[in-house]
C-alpha cells in the first residue's frame, strides 16, 4: 500500500498525507479557469484518476472523450503513472489546493506553513 507525501525539491520530507488519493486544484494563470486532477498512490507511483476543467482555452484543451458533467469537462487522463509531480509556485496565481480524506487546504498549509512561493513535490511514499 502507498501513501502520498510532500517533499522539497531537494527531497526532504515535509508531510505524509492521511490517505492514498488526492485532489489537486488550481487556477490557470491566463484563462483564470479552475482545473482539478485526482491522483492515487499505487505501487509506489502516482496514477492519474480523473481530470476536470470549468472551461478551456490556451493550454487547456480537453481530449475528445471529455464529457460535460455539472459544468465541468471531465475525462480520465491517458498519462501513465508518474514517480512524482513537481508543482511550481507562481506569484501570479493563488497556491494550489490539495484535498485528501475530505480535508481541503492550500497546498503549502499541508506542510505547516509557507506562502506558496516554494515549489513542492508530491510523490507516493510508504504509509506513516
HUUR-V32680 format. One record per pair of residues at least 24 apart in sequence whose C-alpha atoms are under 6 Angstrom apart, sorted by the first residue. I is the first residue (numbers start at 1). J is the second residue. Records with the same first field share a line. If there is no record, write none. Layout:
I = J  J
This chain:
2 = 41  42  44  124  125  126  127
3 = 41  124  125  126  127
4 = 123  124  125
5 = 122  123  125
6 = 121  122
7 = 120  121
8 = 120  121
14 = 111
15 = 111
19 = 101
22 = 99  100
23 = 98  99
24 = 97  98
25 = 96  97
26 = 96
29 = 93
41 = 124
44 = 124
45 = 81  82  83  124
46 = 81  82  124
47 = 81
49 = 76
50 = 75  76
51 = 75
84 = 122  123
85 = 121  122
86 = 120  121
87 = 119  120
88 = 119
89 = 117  118  119
